[in-house]
Amino acid sequence: MIKKIAIYGKGGIGKSTTVANLSAVYADEGLDCLVIGCDPKADTTRTLFGSRIPTVVNTLKDNRNPSTDDIVHLGYKNIKCVESGGPEPGVGCAGRGVIVAMKKLENLEVLNDDLDIVIYDVLGDVVCGGFSVPLREKYADEVIIVTSGEYMSLYAANNIVKGVKKLKGKLAGIVCNCRNVDNELQIVEEFAKKINSDIRGVINRSNLIQESELDAKTVVEKYPDSDEATEYRKLASNILNNNSYSVPEPMDDDEFEEFFKSFL
């Protein structure tokens, strides 16, 4: 059975880095992985392919009937890489690109391939109809939220939980992508309890991860023996072997404010 995961979180929190390194771990383990970047920046798969790949939206501008090879590009250890793409900044709806890409992948039967893992990297939160597509249209079976202990990151995470509950999705847990703020792990642990979830893994802040990305590689590929790669392998195992899901219970805005202030 294919494990289909949608990874959400605030913009810039490290979703793409998390998705790329997780898929690299799974590929190292011999699993057949498809990664779908649902962000108009189209940078999810850069560290897997070694450079940016053509997006589905841009490909369709020049070719209304693309083949699978036109939009699915093989990256590190044959990971299948797709970028939905979107409009230029300030023009159109970014979420529309996700809708277009998913319909095209469906038409080409890419999602019916003999896959083990499908991971969606989804921008921001699910208030936009386009970005809710992986969950709303049941392309993904479970949701992982990436957050730090920072106020805006957790605020976005709480909004995502609201969307997951509304769409009756399965919340598979929280990833703490550390920013080295005071009491960070305690804050994220308490947040997870508040929303009726668990922490699936902790990724500590590291220059090695940034160095790897500058070289267009994952830290799993560039520094496989590092502590950072070990953290991603542990996270990947926890996610792959997890069969425990929760009905999320988001906080309202006032409750969230009181929760966060209690750590100040």
Secondary structure as UniProt FT lines:
FT   STRAND          3..9
FT   TURN            11..12
FT   HELIX           15..28
FT   TURN            29..30
FT   STRAND          33..38
FT   TURN            40..41
FT   TURN            44..45
FT   HELIX           46..49
FT   HELIX           56..62
FT   HELIX           68..71
FT   STRAND          73..74
FT   HELIX           76..78
FT   STRAND          80..83
FT   TURN            89..90
FT   HELIX           94..107
FT   TURN            108..109
FT   HELIX           110..112
FT   STRAND          117..122
FT   TURN            126..127
FT   TURN            129..132
FT   HELIX           133..136
FT   TURN            137..138
FT   STRAND          142..147
FT   HELIX           151..166
FT   TURN            167..168
FT   STRAND          171..177
FT   TURN            182..183
FT   HELIX           184..194
FT   TURN            195..196
FT   STRAND          199..203
FT   HELIX           207..214
FT   TURN            215..216
FT   HELIX           219..222
FT   TURN            224..225
FT   HELIX           227..240
FT   HELIX           253..261
FT   TURN            262..263
//
